[in-house]
Amino acid sequence: MSDLKILEFFKTGQRDKAFKELYKLYPKIEKLILSKGGKKVDASDVFQEALIILNRNLEQTDFKLTASFYTYLYAVSRFVWKDMQNKFASQELHDLKADEVNLFQHVLEEKKYQFAENAFRQLGVRCQQLLQLFYHNKRSFKDIANVMQFKSEKIAKNQKYKCLQKAKDIFKESYQSIQS
């Protein structure tokens, strides 16, 4: 199937059909990871990560696929694998071409999403509920105070601040641990 048809599936909301076609590329990505010393489970993880990055990028209105899906997934998978192994030499990073820098930035951005999701999961249930009510459901502090049985909007607002600060602290701690 052509890349244009797969792209059309994404644009028309037929993601299941698009991913079914993209999964046909998995054996090539598995071969790449195995050739780099990885195992089949590593290849599966890398491929899933590459698909997540592709999906997030396709949801952005300014994203333009400038290569075939195979070329894109191969390059992203290569970066994901090297990032997982912490095997980027500074000279290698310096020598990246412009399109490779763009792909590498997408890999790093996805890693930040993962750290943010992890920080959210480490919060208590009440903090998770409060942040979901505020950010996801777009509820007012008055509504949040009622739902969560706070005495006032001000308390709801203060709790939101504390929860958000706790999530940021967890994020920073996790993110800094991989950089050292």
C-alpha positions as a Markdown table, in Angstrom:
| # | Residue | x | y | z |
|---|---|---|---|---|
| 1 | Met | 0.0 | 0.0 | 0.0 |
| 2 | Ser | 1.2 | 3.5 | -0.8 |
| 3 | Asp | 2.3 | 6.1 | 1.7 |
| 4 | Leu | -0.4 | 8.4 | 0.4 |
| 5 | Lys | -3.1 | 5.9 | 1.1 |
| 6 | Ile | -1.8 | 5.4 | 4.7 |
| 7 | Leu | -1.7 | 9.2 | 5.1 |
| 8 | Glu | -5.2 | 9.4 | 3.9 |
| 9 | Phe | -6.3 | 6.8 | 6.5 |
| 10 | Phe | -4.8 | 9.0 | 9.2 |
| 11 | Lys | -6.5 | 12.1 | 7.8 |
| 12 | Thr | -9.9 | 10.5 | 7.6 |
| 13 | Gly | -9.7 | 9.0 | 11.1 |
| 14 | Gln | -9.1 | 5.4 | 10.0 |
| 15 | Arg | -6.1 | 5.0 | 12.3 |
| 16 | Asp | -6.7 | 1.3 | 12.7 |
| 17 | Lys | -6.2 | 0.7 | 9.0 |
| 18 | Ala | -3.2 | 3.0 | 8.9 |
| 19 | Phe | -1.5 | 1.2 | 11.8 |
| 20 | Lys | -2.3 | -2.2 | 10.3 |
| 21 | Glu | -0.3 | -1.1 | 7.2 |
| 22 | Leu | 2.5 | 0.4 | 9.3 |
| 23 | Tyr | 2.9 | -2.8 | 11.3 |
| 24 | Lys | 3.9 | -4.5 | 8.1 |
| 25 | Leu | 7.2 | -2.4 | 8.5 |
| 26 | Tyr | 7.9 | -4.0 | 11.8 |
| 27 | Pro | 10.1 | -6.8 | 10.6 |
| 28 | Lys | 12.5 | -4.3 | 9.1 |
| 29 | Ile | 12.7 | -2.3 | 12.3 |
| 30 | Glu | 13.2 | -5.5 | 14.3 |
| 31 | Lys | 16.1 | -6.5 | 12.0 |
| 32 | Leu | 17.6 | -3.0 | 12.7 |
| 33 | Ile | 17.4 | -3.4 | 16.5 |
| 34 | Leu | 18.6 | -7.0 | 16.4 |
| 35 | Ser | 21.6 | -5.9 | 14.3 |
| 36 | Lys | 22.4 | -3.3 | 17.0 |
| 37 | Gly | 22.5 | -5.9 | 19.8 |
| 38 | Gly | 18.9 | -5.6 | 20.9 |
| 39 | Lys | 16.4 | -8.3 | 21.6 |
| 40 | Lys | 13.0 | -8.9 | 20.0 |
| 41 | Val | 11.3 | -7.3 | 23.0 |
| 42 | Asp | 13.5 | -4.2 | 22.6 |
| 43 | Ala | 12.5 | -4.1 | 18.9 |
| 44 | Ser | 8.9 | -4.2 | 19.9 |
| 45 | Asp | 9.3 | -1.4 | 22.4 |
| 46 | Val | 11.3 | 0.8 | 20.0 |
| 47 | Phe | 8.7 | 0.3 | 17.2 |
| 48 | Gln | 5.9 | 1.2 | 19.5 |
| 49 | Glu | 7.8 | 4.3 | 20.6 |
| 50 | Ala | 8.4 | 5.3 | 17.0 |
| 51 | Leu | 4.7 | 4.8 | 16.2 |
| 52 | Ile | 3.7 | 7.0 | 19.1 |
| 53 | Ile | 6.1 | 9.7 | 17.9 |
| 54 | Leu | 4.7 | 9.5 | 14.4 |
| 55 | Asn | 1.1 | 9.6 | 15.7 |
| 56 | Arg | 1.8 | 12.7 | 17.8 |
| 57 | Asn | 3.4 | 14.4 | 14.9 |
| 58 | Leu | 0.6 | 13.6 | 12.5 |
| 59 | Glu | -1.8 | 15.2 | 14.9 |
| 60 | Gln | 0.1 | 18.5 | 14.6 |
| 61 | Thr | -1.2 | 20.7 | 11.8 |
| 62 | Asp | 2.3 | 22.0 | 10.8 |
| 63 | Phe | 3.9 | 18.5 | 10.5 |
| 64 | Lys | 4.9 | 17.5 | 7.0 |
| 65 | Leu | 6.1 | 13.9 | 6.3 |
| 66 | Thr | 9.1 | 14.5 | 4.0 |
| 67 | Ala | 10.1 | 10.9 | 3.6 |
| 68 | Ser | 8.4 | 7.5 | 3.3 |
| 69 | Phe | 6.8 | 6.1 | 6.4 |
| 70 | Tyr | 9.5 | 3.4 | 6.3 |
| 71 | Thr | 12.3 | 5.9 | 6.2 |
| 72 | Tyr | 10.7 | 8.0 | 8.9 |
| 73 | Leu | 10.1 | 5.0 | 11.2 |
| 74 | Tyr | 13.6 | 3.6 | 10.6 |
| 75 | Ala | 15.2 | 6.9 | 11.5 |
| 76 | Val | 13.1 | 7.5 | 14.5 |
| 77 | Ser | 13.6 | 3.9 | 15.7 |
| 78 | Arg | 17.4 | 4.3 | 15.3 |
| 79 | Phe | 17.3 | 7.4 | 17.5 |
| 80 | Val | 15.0 | 5.8 | 20.0 |
| 81 | Trp | 17.3 | 2.7 | 20.3 |
| 82 | Lys | 20.4 | 4.9 | 20.7 |
| 83 | Asp | 18.7 | 7.0 | 23.2 |
| 84 | Met | 17.6 | 4.0 | 25.2 |
| 85 | Gln | 21.2 | 2.8 | 25.2 |
| 86 | Asn | 22.6 | 6.3 | 26.0 |
| 87 | Lys | 25.0 | 5.8 | 23.2 |
| 88 | Phe | 25.1 | 9.2 | 21.6 |
| 89 | Ala | 28.6 | 10.6 | 21.3 |
| 90 | Ser | 28.8 | 14.4 | 21.3 |
| 91 | Gln | 30.5 | 14.4 | 17.9 |
| 92 | Glu | 27.7 | 12.2 | 16.5 |
| 93 | Leu | 25.1 | 14.7 | 17.7 |
| 94 | His | 27.1 | 17.5 | 16.2 |
| 95 | Asp | 27.2 | 15.8 | 12.8 |
| 96 | Leu | 23.5 | 15.2 | 12.5 |
| 97 | Lys | 21.8 | 16.6 | 9.4 |
| 98 | Ala | 18.9 | 19.0 | 9.7 |
| 99 | Asp | 16.2 | 16.4 | 9.2 |
| 100 | Glu | 17.9 | 14.1 | 11.7 |
| 101 | Val | 18.0 | 16.9 | 14.3 |
| 102 | Asn | 14.3 | 17.3 | 13.8 |
| 103 | Leu | 13.7 | 13.6 | 14.3 |
| 104 | Phe | 15.9 | 13.5 | 17.3 |
| 105 | Gln | 14.0 | 16.4 | 18.8 |
| 106 | His | 10.8 | 14.4 | 18.4 |
| 107 | Val | 12.3 | 11.5 | 20.3 |
| 108 | Leu | 13.4 | 13.8 | 23.1 |
| 109 | Glu | 10.0 | 15.4 | 23.2 |
| 110 | Glu | 8.3 | 12.0 | 23.5 |
| 111 | Lys | 10.6 | 11.2 | 26.4 |
| 112 | Lys | 9.4 | 14.4 | 28.2 |
| 113 | Tyr | 5.8 | 13.3 | 27.6 |
| 114 | Gln | 6.6 | 10.0 | 29.3 |
| 115 | Phe | 8.2 | 11.7 | 32.3 |
| 116 | Ala | 5.2 | 14.0 | 32.6 |
| 117 | Glu | 2.8 | 11.0 | 32.5 |
| 118 | Asn | 4.9 | 9.2 | 35.0 |
| 119 | Ala | 4.9 | 12.3 | 37.3 |
| 120 | Phe | 1.1 | 12.5 | 37.0 |
| 121 | Arg | 0.7 | 8.7 | 37.9 |
| 122 | Gln | 2.9 | 9.2 | 41.0 |
| 123 | Leu | 0.5 | 11.9 | 42.4 |
| 124 | Gly | -2.2 | 10.9 | 44.8 |
| 125 | Val | -5.7 | 10.1 | 43.5 |
| 126 | Arg | -7.0 | 13.5 | 44.8 |
| 127 | Cys | -4.3 | 15.5 | 43.0 |
| 128 | Gln | -4.9 | 13.5 | 39.8 |
| 129 | Gln | -8.7 | 14.1 | 40.1 |
| 130 | Leu | -8.2 | 17.8 | 40.7 |
| 131 | Leu | -5.8 | 18.3 | 37.8 |
| 132 | Gln | -8.0 | 16.4 | 35.5 |
| 133 | Leu | -11.0 | 18.5 | 36.5 |
| 134 | Phe | -9.1 | 21.7 | 35.9 |
| 135 | Tyr | -7.1 | 20.9 | 32.8 |
| 136 | His | -9.0 | 18.2 | 31.0 |
| 137 | Asn | -12.6 | 19.0 | 32.0 |
| 138 | Lys | -12.0 | 22.8 | 32.1 |
| 139 | Arg | -14.0 | 23.1 | 35.3 |
| 140 | Ser | -14.0 | 26.3 | 37.3 |
| 141 | Phe | -12.5 | 26.4 | 40.8 |
| 142 | Lys | -16.0 | 26.8 | 42.2 |
| 143 | Asp | -17.1 | 23.6 | 40.5 |
| 144 | Ile | -13.9 | 21.8 | 41.6 |
| 145 | Ala | -14.5 | 23.0 | 45.2 |
| 146 | Asn | -18.0 | 21.5 | 45.1 |
| 147 | Val | -17.0 | 18.2 | 43.5 |
| 148 | Met | -14.1 | 17.7 | 45.7 |
| 149 | Gln | -15.8 | 19.1 | 48.8 |
| 150 | Phe | -13.3 | 21.9 | 49.5 |
| 151 | Lys | -14.6 | 24.7 | 51.7 |
| 152 | Ser | -13.9 | 27.4 | 49.1 |
| 153 | Glu | -12.7 | 28.2 | 45.6 |
| 154 | Lys | -9.5 | 29.6 | 47.1 |
| 155 | Ile | -8.7 | 26.2 | 48.8 |
| 156 | Ala | -9.3 | 24.5 | 45.4 |
| 157 | Lys | -7.0 | 26.9 | 43.7 |
| 158 | Asn | -4.3 | 26.5 | 46.4 |
| 159 | Gln | -4.6 | 22.7 | 46.2 |
| 160 | Lys | -4.3 | 22.8 | 42.4 |
| 161 | Tyr | -1.1 | 24.8 | 42.8 |
| 162 | Lys | 0.3 | 22.4 | 45.3 |
| 163 | Cys | -0.5 | 19.4 | 43.1 |
| 164 | Leu | 1.0 | 21.0 | 40.1 |
| 165 | Gln | 4.1 | 21.9 | 42.0 |
| 166 | Lys | 4.4 | 18.3 | 43.3 |
| 167 | Ala | 4.1 | 17.0 | 39.7 |
| 168 | Lys | 6.7 | 19.4 | 38.5 |
| 169 | Asp | 9.1 | 18.3 | 41.3 |
| 170 | Ile | 8.6 | 14.6 | 40.4 |
| 171 | Phe | 9.2 | 15.5 | 36.7 |
| 172 | Lys | 12.4 | 17.4 | 37.4 |
| 173 | Glu | 13.7 | 14.7 | 39.7 |
| 174 | Ser | 13.0 | 12.0 | 37.1 |
| 175 | Tyr | 14.4 | 14.0 | 34.2 |
| 176 | Gln | 17.5 | 15.0 | 36.0 |
| 177 | Ser | 18.3 | 11.5 | 37.0 |
| 178 | Ile | 18.7 | 10.4 | 33.4 |
| 179 | Gln | 20.9 | 13.3 | 32.6 |
| 180 | Ser | 23.5 | 12.5 | 35.3 |
